[in-house]
């Protein structure tokens, strides 16, 4: 299980670096807000 966690964290780091190069700060904030809402609704 630990190997999967490390692998996921590596991919997340890579993904976020790419996203920062593509999206504006405002777009990233909007995306983050929408992700929080989706995450909360998936727990319900």
PyMOL Python script that loads the backbone (N, CA, C, O; Angstrom):
from pymol import cmd

cmd.read_pdbstr("""\
ATOM      1  N   UNK A   1       0.818  -1.199   0.000  1.00  0.00           N
ATOM      2  CA  UNK A   1       0.000   0.000   0.000  1.00  0.00           C
ATOM      3  C   UNK A   1       0.860   1.260   0.000  1.00  0.00           C
ATOM      4  O   UNK A   1       0.480   2.251  -0.625  1.00  0.00           O
ATOM      5  N   UNK A   2       1.973   1.255   0.662  1.00  0.00           N
ATOM      6  CA  UNK A   2       2.828   2.438   0.734  1.00  0.00           C
ATOM      7  C   UNK A   2       3.356   2.827  -0.640  1.00  0.00           C
ATOM      8  O   UNK A   2       3.490   4.015  -0.931  1.00  0.00           O
ATOM      9  N   UNK A   3       3.658   1.845  -1.492  1.00  0.00           N
ATOM     10  CA  UNK A   3       4.154   2.146  -2.836  1.00  0.00           C
ATOM     11  C   UNK A   3       3.095   2.885  -3.647  1.00  0.00           C
ATOM     12  O   UNK A   3       3.420   3.801  -4.402  1.00  0.00           O
ATOM     13  N   UNK A   4       1.830   2.494  -3.495  1.00  0.00           N
ATOM     14  CA  UNK A   4       0.754   3.171  -4.213  1.00  0.00           C
ATOM     15  C   UNK A   4       0.645   4.618  -3.771  1.00  0.00           C
ATOM     16  O   UNK A   4       0.470   5.515  -4.597  1.00  0.00           O
ATOM     17  N   UNK A   5       0.748   4.844  -2.481  1.00  0.00           N
ATOM     18  CA  UNK A   5       0.643   6.195  -1.951  1.00  0.00           C
ATOM     19  C   UNK A   5       1.753   7.076  -2.504  1.00  0.00           C
ATOM     20  O   UNK A   5       1.500   8.215  -2.897  1.00  0.00           O
ATOM     21  N   UNK A   6       2.961   6.570  -2.538  1.00  0.00           N
ATOM     22  CA  UNK A   6       4.100   7.329  -3.073  1.00  0.00           C
ATOM     23  C   UNK A   6       3.872   7.625  -4.549  1.00  0.00           C
ATOM     24  O   UNK A   6       4.110   8.743  -5.007  1.00  0.00           O
ATOM     25  N   UNK A   7       3.414   6.630  -5.287  1.00  0.00           N
ATOM     26  CA  UNK A   7       3.167   6.799  -6.712  1.00  0.00           C
ATOM     27  C   UNK A   7       2.089   7.853  -6.962  1.00  0.00           C
ATOM     28  O   UNK A   7       2.229   8.687  -7.857  1.00  0.00           O
ATOM     29  N   UNK A   8       1.030   7.817  -6.182  1.00  0.00           N
ATOM     30  CA  UNK A   8      -0.049   8.803  -6.326  1.00  0.00           C
ATOM     31  C   UNK A   8       0.477  10.197  -6.037  1.00  0.00           C
ATOM     32  O   UNK A   8       0.176  11.136  -6.774  1.00  0.00           O
ATOM     33  N   UNK A   9       1.250  10.345  -4.986  1.00  0.00           N
ATOM     34  CA  UNK A   9       1.790  11.658  -4.634  1.00  0.00           C
ATOM     35  C   UNK A   9       2.710  12.191  -5.740  1.00  0.00           C
ATOM     36  O   UNK A   9       2.698  13.387  -6.029  1.00  0.00           O
ATOM     37  N   UNK A  10       3.501  11.318  -6.354  1.00  0.00           N
ATOM     38  CA  UNK A  10       4.365  11.733  -7.461  1.00  0.00           C
ATOM     39  C   UNK A  10       3.531  12.234  -8.633  1.00  0.00           C
ATOM     40  O   UNK A  10       3.837  13.270  -9.222  1.00  0.00           O
ATOM     41  N   UNK A  11       2.476  11.496  -8.967  1.00  0.00           N
ATOM     42  CA  UNK A  11       1.613  11.903 -10.079  1.00  0.00           C
ATOM     43  C   UNK A  11       0.863  13.187  -9.765  1.00  0.00           C
ATOM     44  O   UNK A  11       0.689  14.030 -10.644  1.00  0.00           O
ATOM     45  N   UNK A  12       0.415  13.350  -8.525  1.00  0.00           N
ATOM     46  CA  UNK A  12      -0.275  14.577  -8.136  1.00  0.00           C
ATOM     47  C   UNK A  12       0.656  15.770  -8.283  1.00  0.00           C
ATOM     48  O   UNK A  12       0.252  16.813  -8.797  1.00  0.00           O
ATOM     49  N   UNK A  13       1.884  15.626  -7.840  1.00  0.00           N
ATOM     50  CA  UNK A  13       2.858  16.715  -7.958  1.00  0.00           C
ATOM     51  C   UNK A  13       3.056  17.114  -9.401  1.00  0.00           C
ATOM     52  O   UNK A  13       3.089  18.301  -9.727  1.00  0.00           O
ATOM     53  N   UNK A  14       3.185  16.142 -10.253  1.00  0.00           N
ATOM     54  CA  UNK A  14       3.364  16.372 -11.683  1.00  0.00           C
ATOM     55  C   UNK A  14       2.120  17.054 -12.267  1.00  0.00           C
ATOM     56  O   UNK A  14       2.225  18.019 -13.024  1.00  0.00           O
ATOM     57  N   UNK A  15       0.970  16.547 -11.911  1.00  0.00           N
ATOM     58  CA  UNK A  15      -0.290  17.091 -12.426  1.00  0.00           C
ATOM     59  C   UNK A  15      -0.463  18.549 -11.995  1.00  0.00           C
ATOM     60  O   UNK A  15      -0.860  19.387 -12.805  1.00  0.00           O
ATOM     61  N   UNK A  16      -0.171  18.858 -10.737  1.00  0.00           N
ATOM     62  CA  UNK A  16      -0.348  20.214 -10.251  1.00  0.00           C
ATOM     63  C   UNK A  16       0.636  21.186 -10.903  1.00  0.00           C
ATOM     64  O   UNK A  16       0.287  22.338 -11.160  1.00  0.00           O
ATOM     65  N   UNK A  17       1.848  20.738 -11.168  1.00  0.00           N
ATOM     66  CA  UNK A  17       2.809  21.602 -11.870  1.00  0.00           C
ATOM     67  C   UNK A  17       2.295  21.946 -13.271  1.00  0.00           C
ATOM     68  O   UNK A  17       2.392  23.091 -13.711  1.00  0.00           O
ATOM     69  N   UNK A  18       1.757  20.963 -13.951  1.00  0.00           N
ATOM     70  CA  UNK A  18       1.214  21.189 -15.292  1.00  0.00           C
ATOM     71  C   UNK A  18       0.007  22.118 -15.220  1.00  0.00           C
ATOM     72  O   UNK A  18      -0.113  23.050 -16.016  1.00  0.00           O
ATOM     73  N   UNK A  19      -0.889  21.864 -14.263  1.00  0.00           N
ATOM     74  CA  UNK A  19      -2.097  22.693 -14.118  1.00  0.00           C
ATOM     75  C   UNK A  19      -1.727  24.147 -13.858  1.00  0.00           C
ATOM     76  O   UNK A  19      -2.371  25.049 -14.394  1.00  0.00           O
ATOM     77  N   UNK A  20      -0.708  24.390 -13.051  1.00  0.00           N
ATOM     78  CA  UNK A  20      -0.293  25.768 -12.763  1.00  0.00           C
ATOM     79  C   UNK A  20       0.205  26.464 -14.022  1.00  0.00           C
ATOM     80  O   UNK A  20       0.097  27.685 -14.138  1.00  0.00           O
ATOM     81  N   UNK A  21       0.744  25.708 -14.957  1.00  0.00           N
ATOM     82  CA  UNK A  21       1.217  26.293 -16.207  1.00  0.00           C
ATOM     83  C   UNK A  21       0.102  26.553 -17.205  1.00  0.00           C
ATOM     84  O   UNK A  21       0.267  27.354 -18.125  1.00  0.00           O
ATOM     85  N   UNK A  22      -1.021  25.891 -17.034  1.00  0.00           N
ATOM     86  CA  UNK A  22      -2.126  25.999 -17.988  1.00  0.00           C
ATOM     87  C   UNK A  22      -3.194  26.989 -17.514  1.00  0.00           C
ATOM     88  O   UNK A  22      -3.678  27.807 -18.296  1.00  0.00           O
ATOM     89  N   UNK A  23      -3.558  26.909 -16.232  1.00  0.00           N
ATOM     90  CA  UNK A  23      -4.670  27.688 -15.701  1.00  0.00           C
ATOM     91  C   UNK A  23      -4.182  28.927 -14.965  1.00  0.00           C
ATOM     92  O   UNK A  23      -3.079  28.955 -14.418  1.00  0.00           O
ATOM     93  N   UNK A  24      -5.031  29.951 -14.966  1.00  0.00           N
ATOM     94  CA  UNK A  24      -4.734  31.152 -14.178  1.00  0.00           C
ATOM     95  C   UNK A  24      -4.970  30.846 -12.708  1.00  0.00           C
ATOM     96  O   UNK A  24      -5.557  29.819 -12.367  1.00  0.00           O
ATOM     97  N   UNK A  25      -4.520  31.725 -11.853  1.00  0.00           N
ATOM     98  CA  UNK A  25      -4.734  31.558 -10.415  1.00  0.00           C
ATOM     99  C   UNK A  25      -6.222  31.517 -10.076  1.00  0.00           C
ATOM    100  O   UNK A  25      -6.666  30.725  -9.245  1.00  0.00           O
ATOM    101  N   UNK A  26      -6.978  32.389 -10.736  1.00  0.00           N
ATOM    102  CA  UNK A  26      -8.422  32.436 -10.509  1.00  0.00           C
ATOM    103  C   UNK A  26      -9.087  31.129 -10.943  1.00  0.00           C
ATOM    104  O   UNK A  26      -9.969  30.622 -10.249  1.00  0.00           O
ATOM    105  N   UNK A  27      -8.675  30.588 -12.072  1.00  0.00           N
ATOM    106  CA  UNK A  27      -9.238  29.324 -12.543  1.00  0.00           C
ATOM    107  C   UNK A  27      -8.899  28.179 -11.587  1.00  0.00           C
ATOM    108  O   UNK A  27      -9.731  27.305 -11.344  1.00  0.00           O
ATOM    109  N   UNK A  28      -7.688  28.184 -11.050  1.00  0.00           N
ATOM    110  CA  UNK A  28      -7.289  27.140 -10.101  1.00  0.00           C
ATOM    111  C   UNK A  28      -8.097  27.236  -8.813  1.00  0.00           C
ATOM    112  O   UNK A  28      -8.490  26.217  -8.245  1.00  0.00           O
ATOM    113  N   UNK A  29      -8.342  28.453  -8.357  1.00  0.00           N
ATOM    114  CA  UNK A  29      -9.160  28.630  -7.146  1.00  0.00           C
ATOM    115  C   UNK A  29     -10.578  28.132  -7.385  1.00  0.00           C
ATOM    116  O   UNK A  29     -11.160  27.468  -6.527  1.00  0.00           O
ATOM    117  N   UNK A  30     -11.140  28.455  -8.561  1.00  0.00           N
ATOM    118  CA  UNK A  30     -12.483  28.000  -8.893  1.00  0.00           C
ATOM    119  C   UNK A  30     -12.534  26.483  -8.954  1.00  0.00           C
ATOM    120  O   UNK A  30     -13.457  25.863  -8.426  1.00  0.00           O
ATOM    121  N   UNK A  31     -11.553  25.897  -9.592  1.00  0.00           N
ATOM    122  CA  UNK A  31     -11.489  24.439  -9.693  1.00  0.00           C
ATOM    123  C   UNK A  31     -11.386  23.799  -8.307  1.00  0.00           C
ATOM    124  O   UNK A  31     -12.054  22.805  -8.023  1.00  0.00           O
ATOM    125  N   UNK A  32     -10.550  24.375  -7.454  1.00  0.00           N
ATOM    126  CA  UNK A  32     -10.391  23.848  -6.094  1.00  0.00           C
ATOM    127  C   UNK A  32     -11.705  23.920  -5.324  1.00  0.00           C
ATOM    128  O   UNK A  32     -12.058  22.984  -4.607  1.00  0.00           O
ATOM    129  N   UNK A  33     -12.428  25.023  -5.468  1.00  0.00           N
ATOM    130  CA  UNK A  33     -13.724  25.164  -4.786  1.00  0.00           C
ATOM    131  C   UNK A  33     -14.702  24.112  -5.268  1.00  0.00           C
ATOM    132  O   UNK A  33     -15.414  23.507  -4.467  1.00  0.00           O
ATOM    133  N   UNK A  34     -14.741  23.891  -6.575  1.00  0.00           N
ATOM    134  CA  UNK A  34     -15.655  22.888  -7.123  1.00  0.00           C
ATOM    135  C   UNK A  34     -15.266  21.484  -6.664  1.00  0.00           C
ATOM    136  O   UNK A  34     -16.136  20.649  -6.416  1.00  0.00           O
ATOM    137  N   UNK A  35     -13.972  21.223  -6.553  1.00  0.00           N
ATOM    138  CA  UNK A  35     -13.516  19.911  -6.094  1.00  0.00           C
ATOM    139  C   UNK A  35     -13.924  19.661  -4.644  1.00  0.00           C
ATOM    140  O   UNK A  35     -14.307  18.546  -4.292  1.00  0.00           O
ATOM    141  N   UNK A  36     -13.845  20.685  -3.806  1.00  0.00           N
ATOM    142  CA  UNK A  36     -14.245  20.555  -2.403  1.00  0.00           C
ATOM    143  C   UNK A  36     -15.736  20.211  -2.321  1.00  0.00           C
ATOM    144  O   UNK A  36     -16.132  19.347  -1.540  1.00  0.00           O
ATOM    145  N   UNK A  37     -16.554  20.885  -3.122  1.00  0.00           N
ATOM    146  CA  UNK A  37     -17.995  20.610  -3.127  1.00  0.00           C
ATOM    147  C   UNK A  37     -18.249  19.167  -3.562  1.00  0.00           C
ATOM    148  O   UNK A  37     -19.044  18.462  -2.939  1.00  0.00           O
ATOM    149  N   UNK A  38     -17.584  18.730  -4.617  1.00  0.00           N
ATOM    150  CA  UNK A  38     -17.774  17.361  -5.103  1.00  0.00           C
ATOM    151  C   UNK A  38     -17.319  16.340  -4.072  1.00  0.00           C
ATOM    152  O   UNK A  38     -17.965  15.310  -3.878  1.00  0.00           O
ATOM    153  N   UNK A  39     -16.211  16.628  -3.418  1.00  0.00           N
ATOM    154  CA  UNK A  39     -15.704  15.696  -2.409  1.00  0.00           C
ATOM    155  C   UNK A  39     -16.684  15.571  -1.244  1.00  0.00           C
ATOM    156  O   UNK A  39     -16.948  14.472  -0.757  1.00  0.00           O
ATOM    157  N   UNK A  40     -17.221  16.714  -0.805  1.00  0.00           N
ATOM    158  CA  UNK A  40     -18.187  16.686   0.295  1.00  0.00           C
ATOM    159  C   UNK A  40     -19.456  15.944  -0.106  1.00  0.00           C
ATOM    160  O   UNK A  40     -20.004  15.176   0.684  1.00  0.00           O
ATOM    161  N   UNK A  41     -19.921  16.169  -1.323  1.00  0.00           N
ATOM    162  CA  UNK A  41     -21.165  15.517  -1.757  1.00  0.00           C
ATOM    163  C   UNK A  41     -20.980  14.017  -1.956  1.00  0.00           C
ATOM    164  O   UNK A  41     -21.942  13.256  -1.851  1.00  0.00           O
ATOM    165  N   UNK A  42     -19.766  13.591  -2.240  1.00  0.00           N
ATOM    166  CA  UNK A  42     -19.529  12.155  -2.429  1.00  0.00           C
ATOM    167  C   UNK A  42     -19.514  11.408  -1.097  1.00  0.00           C
ATOM    168  O   UNK A  42     -19.698  10.191  -1.070  1.00  0.00           O
ATOM    169  N   UNK A  43     -19.302  12.112  -0.015  1.00  0.00           N
ATOM    170  CA  UNK A  43     -19.307  11.497   1.326  1.00  0.00           C
ATOM    171  C   UNK A  43     -20.708  11.327   1.867  1.00  0.00           C
ATOM    172  O   UNK A  43     -20.944  10.495   2.743  1.00  0.00           O
ATOM    173  N   UNK A  44     -21.639  12.110   1.350  1.00  0.00           N
ATOM    174  CA  UNK A  44     -23.031  12.098   1.863  1.00  0.00           C
ATOM    175  C   UNK A  44     -23.755  10.817   1.520  1.00  0.00           C
ATOM    176  O   UNK A  44     -24.922  10.653   1.876  1.00  0.00           O
TER     177      UNK A  44
END
""", "prot")
cmd.dss("prot")
cmd.show_as("cartoon", "prot")
cmd.util.cbc("prot")
cmd.orient("prot")
